[in-house]
Amino acid sequence: MNKIQLYRLLRKNTNLSYKRSPIFEQNKWAKVMTYFGAAMFALYLILYGCIIAMTAEGEAGRMISFMPIILLIDFLMRFIVQTTPGMMVKPYIILPISRYSAIECFLVSAHLSGFNFLWLAMFIPYSVILLFAGAGFWPVMIELVASLLLIMLNSQVYLFFRTLINRKVVWFLVALIPYAILFLPLLLNFGKKGFEQMLNLYANAGRAWWFLPAVVLLLVVMFFINRHFQFKYVYEEISKKKERELKHVSQFAFLNRFGLVGEYLKIELKSNLRNKTMRSRCIMSLSLIIVFSMIVAYTPMYDNVFMQNFWCLYCFAIYSVTALIKIMGQEGNYIDLLMMHRENIIALLQAKFWFYSAVLLIPFIVMLPAVFTGKFTLLMLLGYMLLTAGVLHFVIFQLAVYNKQTLPLQQKMTAKGNFENGMQLVIELLSLFAPGAIATIGFLLVGETWTFILMSLIGLAFIVSHPIWIRHIYKRMMLRRYENIDGFHATRQ
């Protein structure tokens, strides 16, 4: 069997595995939402492609000059839409084929993914407008090919760093270094003049004869680096190498005063400190909070009111949204024990509510420099913190009723995707947009100060009433308990 036949067979098997999955029916809803989101994203790309072409003045190279921004956006978006080949290659490791063949096929699939070609919605309108504006055919075609190859190269860079991030989250900060280097001309001369100099620098580089061969060479090098790394780390995970023994066990005795809720608080704390999946998610979210807070506080990048409010809400919401999207997922590993005692889950949900509400103090403290620099106010921070603790947690805790996919606590390379049903996606989108909608309506009707006061009052109302709505969630969970338990059992690894 040659590589092309193997590639076609693996693609066929991958498609069949999705259809045979016990959550295939729920994934249909998620796919509908994904296609809708992709269509809207494509429309925005067409618009920006036309805008960039209008600023090119009939000369090729303008798209390459915007590549540092495009590549950074592309890299961050891949955390949502792209997984490493580890999960897909896992069943093929022990088959009698070359040990790198499966990895190579899935790396080729990463090059030919739909997300890569979605960027053509920006590149093609840009190229067409340039051709009609009088730019030469070959310079435009070379820039089009180079732009697409840069996106493919970025996918390989993402796979490389995502593999390392899955092992230690601190690599996320290292992954930002190459993109920071691309923005170095802007950082050395910050402002409008520096931005134009950066665009001109990369536009001239894109017109050079060596640019396209250099991109191809980098793409080949990254392919073989990923070929080695993906196999090495997937094999290590599947072989279940023995981990280091714990040298110290924290008791968290101060939580004993809270009774059963305190015991579940201990479990939540220890899970976030010890388990690879939850610890990585925690560190990455807090790193993003720190980065965006520093950008808002110490740069003029987001000086308008809308963006300041958006990033303030985002810094409070990101950790809860990323962590609670899989609420009850880690408990799926021992859901049978939880169901043995009546109302145990109420105490568990209360512990989660207390824990994730207390975590909001971290972004509150981190964003205080923005208060000192005059970007935010204390009332603004308080309003968004209470609104997140109350309204956002109320919305996203509803996922406890619908989630029924077990979340592996240690596996990262071979873990499943993010969305298991359409309701999960709808609730997450609602949790992201509902607080922002409340703030926007308030700004229009009563102004900023009274809006933050009302947000604080609304958030406090949901916080105080959390025992009521948590008990209601518990009752709805009990109506679906057999369906959910079957789902947790079917998705355990």
C-alpha positions in Angstrom: 0.0 0.0 0.0 1.5 3.3 -1.1 1.2 6.6 0.8 -1.7 7.9 -1.3 -3.7 4.8 -0.7 -3.0 4.9 3.0 -4.0 8.5 3.1 -7.3 7.8 1.5 -7.9 4.9 3.8 -7.1 6.9 6.9 -9.4 9.7 5.7 -12.2 7.2 5.2 -11.7 5.6 8.6 -11.7 9.1 10.3 -15.0 10.0 8.7 -16.5 6.6 9.7 -15.2 7.0 13.3 -17.2 10.3 13.6 -20.3 8.6 12.3 -19.9 5.6 14.7 -19.3 7.9 17.7 -22.1 7.6 20.4 -22.4 11.4 20.3 -22.7 11.7 16.5 -26.3 12.9 16.6 -25.5 15.6 19.1 -22.5 16.7 16.9 -24.8 17.4 14.0 -26.1 20.5 15.9 -22.6 21.6 16.6 -21.7 21.2 13.0 -24.6 23.4 11.9 -23.4 26.1 14.3 -19.8 25.6 13.1 -20.8 26.0 9.4 -22.8 29.1 10.2 -19.8 30.6 12.1 -17.5 29.7 9.2 -19.8 31.4 6.7 -19.9 34.6 8.8 -16.1 34.4 9.2 -15.7 34.0 5.4 -17.9 37.1 4.8 -15.6 39.2 7.1 -12.5 37.8 5.3 -13.9 38.9 2.0 -14.6 42.4 3.4 -11.1 42.7 4.8 -9.5 41.3 1.6 -11.2 44.0 -0.4 -10.2 46.7 2.1 -6.5 45.6 2.1 -6.6 45.6 -1.8 -8.0 49.1 -1.8 -4.9 50.3 0.2 -2.4 48.4 -2.0 -2.4 51.1 -4.8 -2.3 48.5 -7.5 1.0 46.9 -6.3 1.4 43.3 -5.0 2.9 42.8 -1.5 0.3 44.5 0.6 -1.3 41.2 1.9 2.2 39.9 2.9 2.7 43.1 4.9 -0.4 42.3 7.0 0.7 38.7 7.6 2.1 39.2 11.1 -1.5 40.2 12.2 -3.1 37.5 10.2 -0.8 34.8 11.5 -1.3 35.8 15.1 -5.1 35.7 14.7 -4.8 32.4 12.9 -2.6 30.9 15.6 -5.0 31.8 18.4 -8.1 30.6 16.5 -6.5 27.2 16.0 -6.9 26.5 19.7 -10.6 26.3 19.0 -10.8 24.6 15.6 -7.7 22.4 15.3 -6.5 19.4 17.3 -3.1 17.6 17.1 -3.0 14.4 15.1 -2.5 12.5 18.4 -6.2 11.6 18.9 -6.6 10.4 15.3 -3.3 8.4 15.1 -3.8 6.6 18.4 -5.6 3.5 16.9 -2.9 3.0 14.2 0.2 3.0 16.4 0.2 -0.8 16.8 -0.7 -1.7 13.1 2.0 -3.3 10.9 2.7 -0.1 8.9 5.7 2.3 9.1 5.6 4.0 12.5 5.7 7.4 10.9 3.2 6.8 8.0 0.1 7.5 9.9 1.6 10.7 11.4 2.6 11.8 8.0 -0.9 11.3 6.6 -2.5 13.3 9.3 0.1 16.0 9.0 -0.8 16.2 5.3 -4.4 16.4 6.3 -3.5 19.4 8.5 -2.1 21.1 5.4 -5.3 20.4 3.4 -7.8 21.3 6.2 -10.8 23.4 5.4 -9.7 26.1 7.9 -6.5 26.7 5.9 -8.4 27.2 2.7 -11.0 29.4 4.4 -8.4 32.1 4.3 -8.7 32.1 0.5 -11.9 34.1 1.1 -9.6 37.0 1.9 -6.7 36.2 -0.5 -8.8 35.6 -3.7 -10.8 38.9 -3.6 -7.6 40.8 -2.8 -5.9 39.2 -5.8 -8.8 39.8 -8.2 -9.0 43.5 -7.3 -5.2 43.8 -7.7 -5.4 42.2 -11.2 -8.1 44.7 -12.2 -6.1 47.5 -10.7 -3.2 46.7 -13.1 -0.9 44.6 -11.0 1.1 42.0 -12.9 -0.3 38.5 -13.1 2.7 36.6 -11.8 3.5 38.9 -8.9 -0.2 38.6 -7.8 -0.2 34.8 -8.2 3.1 34.4 -6.3 1.7 36.5 -3.5 -1.5 34.4 -3.4 0.5 31.2 -3.2 2.9 32.6 -0.7 0.0 33.8 1.5 -1.6 30.3 1.5 1.7 28.6 2.2 2.3 30.9 5.2 -1.1 29.8 6.6 -0.1 26.2 6.1 3.3 26.9 7.8 1.4 28.5 10.7 -0.6 25.3 11.1 2.6 23.4 11.5 4.0 26.0 14.0 0.7 25.6 15.9 1.0 21.8 16.0 4.6 22.0 17.2 3.8 24.4 20.1 0.4 22.8 20.9 2.3 19.5 21.4 4.6 21.2 23.9 1.8 23.2 25.5 -0.1 19.9 26.1 2.9 18.8 28.2 3.7 22.1 30.0 1.4 25.2 29.6 4.4 27.6 30.1 5.2 26.8 26.4 2.2 29.0 25.5 4.3 32.1 26.5 7.2 30.7 24.4 4.9 30.2 21.5 4.1 33.9 21.5 7.8 34.9 21.0 7.9 34.2 17.2 4.9 36.4 16.7 6.3 39.1 19.0 9.4 39.1 16.8 7.3 39.7 13.7 5.9 42.8 15.5 9.4 44.0 16.5 9.5 46.8 13.9 6.2 48.1 15.4 7.5 47.8 19.0 10.7 49.7 18.2 8.8 52.6 16.8 5.3 52.5 18.4 2.6 54.5 16.7 1.1 55.2 13.2 4.6 55.8 11.7 6.0 52.6 13.1 3.0 50.7 11.8 3.5 52.0 8.3 7.2 51.2 8.5 6.4 47.6 9.5 3.9 47.2 6.6 6.5 48.5 4.1 9.2 46.2 5.5 7.1 43.1 5.0 5.7 44.3 1.6 9.3 44.6 0.3 10.2 41.2 1.7 7.2 39.7 0.0 8.3 41.0 -3.4 11.8 39.6 -3.1 12.8 36.6 -5.2 13.8 34.5 -2.2 10.6 34.9 -0.2 8.6 32.1 -1.7 11.5 29.5 -1.7 12.2 30.5 2.0 8.5 29.8 2.9 8.6 26.4 1.2 11.8 25.5 2.9 10.4 26.4 6.4 7.3 24.4 5.6 9.3 21.3 4.8 11.5 21.7 7.9 8.4 22.2 10.2 6.8 19.1 8.6 9.7 16.8 9.6 10.0 18.4 13.1 6.3 17.7 13.7 6.7 14.2 12.2 9.2 13.4 15.0 7.5 15.3 17.8 4.0 14.0 17.2 5.0 10.3 17.2 7.3 10.7 20.2 4.8 12.3 22.5 1.8 10.3 21.4 3.7 7.1 22.0 4.8 8.3 25.4 1.2 9.0 26.4 -0.2 5.7 25.0 2.5 3.7 26.7 1.4 5.2 30.1 4.9 5.9 31.4 5.0 6.1 35.2 4.7 9.6 36.6 6.6 11.0 39.5 5.2 10.2 42.9 3.8 13.0 45.0 6.1 14.2 47.7 3.6 16.3 49.5 -0.2 16.0 49.9 -2.1 19.1 50.8 -5.0 18.6 53.3 -6.7 22.0 52.9 -7.9 21.6 56.5 -9.3 25.1 56.6 -12.2 23.9 54.3 -13.4 21.4 56.8 -15.7 24.0 58.4 -17.9 23.9 55.2 -18.8 20.3 55.6 -19.7 18.3 52.5 -19.3 21.4 50.3 -15.8 21.8 51.7 -14.9 18.3 50.8 -15.9 19.0 47.2 -14.0 22.2 47.3 -10.9 20.2 48.2 -11.5 17.9 45.2 -11.8 20.9 42.9 -8.6 22.5 44.2 -6.6 19.3 44.0 -7.9 18.6 40.5 -6.8 22.0 39.3 -3.4 21.6 40.9 -2.7 17.9 40.0 -4.6 16.8 36.9 -2.8 17.6 33.7 -6.0 18.6 31.7 -7.4 20.9 34.3 -4.1 22.4 35.4 -3.1 23.2 31.8 -6.5 24.9 31.2 -6.2 26.9 34.4 -2.6 28.1 33.7 -3.4 29.0 30.0 -6.6 31.0 31.0 -4.7 32.9 33.7 -1.9 33.6 31.3 -4.3 35.1 28.8 -5.9 37.2 31.5 -2.5 38.7 32.5 -1.4 39.3 28.9 -4.6 41.1 27.9 -4.7 43.1 31.2 -1.2 44.4 30.6 -2.0 45.3 27.0 -5.1 47.3 28.1 -3.3 48.9 31.0 0.0 50.0 29.4 -0.6 50.4 25.7 -2.9 52.8 23.7 -4.1 49.8 21.6 -7.6 49.7 23.2 -8.5 53.3 24.2 -12.1 53.3 23.0 -14.9 52.6 25.5 -16.3 49.6 23.6 -13.0 47.7 23.5 -12.2 48.5 27.2 -15.5 47.1 28.3 -15.1 44.1 26.0 -11.7 43.2 27.4 -12.7 43.8 31.0 -15.6 41.3 30.6 -13.4 38.9 28.6 -10.7 38.8 31.4 -13.4 37.9 34.0 -15.2 35.4 31.8 -12.5 33.5 30.1 -11.5 31.2 32.9 -15.1 30.3 33.9 -16.1 29.7 30.2 -13.1 27.5 29.3 -13.3 25.5 32.6 -17.1 25.1 33.0 -17.8 24.3 29.3 -17.1 20.7 30.4 -18.8 20.9 33.8 -19.4 17.4 35.2 -17.0 16.1 32.6 -14.2 15.2 35.1 -16.9 13.8 37.4 -17.9 11.5 34.6 -14.9 9.3 35.7 -16.7 8.5 39.0 -20.3 9.5 38.3 -21.6 6.2 39.7 -20.3 7.1 43.2 -21.9 10.5 43.1 -25.3 9.0 42.3 -25.1 6.7 45.2 -26.0 9.4 47.8 -29.0 11.6 47.5 -28.3 15.3 46.7 -24.5 14.8 46.6 -24.5 16.7 43.3 -26.1 19.8 44.9 -23.1 20.1 47.3 -20.7 19.4 44.3 -22.4 22.2 42.2 -22.3 24.6 45.2 -18.6 23.9 45.6 -17.9 24.6 42.0 -19.9 27.9 42.2 -17.9 29.0 45.3 -14.6 28.0 43.7 -15.1 29.7 40.3 -16.6 32.8 42.0 -13.5 33.0 44.3 -11.2 32.7 41.3 -12.6 36.0 39.9 -10.6 37.8 42.6 -7.5 36.9 40.5 -8.4 38.9 37.4 -9.8 41.7 39.7 -6.3 42.1 41.2 -4.5 41.6 37.9 -6.6 44.4 36.3 -5.9 46.9 39.1 -3.0 48.5 37.1 -5.6 49.4 34.5 -7.5 51.3 37.3 -4.3 53.1 38.3 -3.7 54.2 34.7 -7.2 55.5 34.3 -8.4 52.9 31.8 -10.9 51.2 34.2 -12.7 52.2 37.3 -13.2 50.2 40.5 -17.0 50.3 40.0 -16.5 48.9 36.5 -14.3 46.0 37.8 -16.8 45.3 40.5 -19.8 45.4 38.1 -18.2 42.9 35.7 -16.9 40.6 38.5 -20.4 40.3 40.1 -22.1 40.0 36.8 -19.8 37.2 35.8 -20.1 35.4 39.2 -23.9 35.7 39.1 -25.4 35.8 35.5 -22.6 34.1 33.6 -22.3 31.2 36.1 -26.0 30.8 36.2 -26.1 30.5 32.4 -23.1 28.2 32.0 -24.0 25.9 34.9 -27.0 24.8 32.9 -24.6 22.7 30.9 -24.5 20.3 33.9 -27.9 19.1 32.7 -26.7 18.3 29.2 -23.0 17.3 29.4 -22.5 13.5 29.3 -19.0 13.1 27.9 -16.3 12.0 30.3 -13.3 14.3 30.4 -9.9 12.5 30.7 -8.0 13.9 33.6 -4.5 13.2 32.4 -4.6 12.6 28.6 -4.0 15.6 26.4 -2.6 14.4 23.0 -5.3 11.8 22.5 -8.2 13.6 24.2 -11.5 14.3 22.4 -12.8 17.6 21.0 -14.5 20.4 22.8 -18.1 20.2 21.8 -20.4 17.2 22.3 -23.8 18.7 21.6 -25.5 21.7 20.1 -26.9 22.9 23.4 -23.4 23.1 24.8 -22.4 25.5 22.0 -25.6 27.6 22.4 -25.2 28.0 26.1 -21.5 29.0 25.8 -22.4 31.6 23.2 -25.2 32.9 25.4 -22.8 33.0 28.4 -20.4 35.1 26.4 -22.9 37.5 24.8 -25.5 37.9 27.6 -23.3 40.0 30.0 -22.2 42.1 27.1 -25.8 42.7 26.0 -26.8 43.7 29.5 -23.9 46.2 29.6 -24.7 47.6 26.1 -28.4 48.1 26.8 -27.5 49.8 30.1 -25.0 52.2 28.4 -27.8 53.3 26.0 -30.5 53.7 28.6 -28.9 55.0 31.9 -25.2 55.7 31.2 -22.0 54.0 32.4 -22.1 54.7 36.1 -25.7 53.5 36.7 -25.1 50.5 34.3 -22.2 49.3 36.5 -24.4 49.7 39.6 -27.3 47.8 38.0 -24.8 45.1 36.8 -23.6 44.7 40.4 -27.1 44.4 41.7 -28.2 41.9 39.1 -25.0 39.8 39.8 -25.6 40.0 43.5 -29.2 38.8 43.0 -28.0 35.7 41.1 -25.3 35.1 43.7 -27.6 35.2 46.7 -30.2 33.0 44.9 -27.6 30.4 43.8 -29.0 27.7 46.2 -32.4 28.0 44.5 -31.2 27.7 40.9 -28.6 25.1 41.7 -31.3 22.9 43.2 -33.4 23.4 40.0 -30.5 22.3 37.9 -30.1 19.2 40.1 -33.8 18.3 39.6 -33.4 18.6 35.8 -30.2 16.5 36.0 -32.1 13.7 37.8 -34.7 13.6 35.1 -31.9 12.8 32.6 -29.7 10.8 35.0 -29.9 7.5 33.1 -29.2 9.0 29.7 -26.3 11.0 31.1 -24.8 8.0 33.0 -24.9 6.0 29.8 -23.1 8.8 28.0 -20.4 9.0 30.7 -19.8 5.3 30.5 -19.7 5.2 26.7 -17.0 7.9 26.5 -14.6 6.8 29.3 -11.2 6.1 28.0 
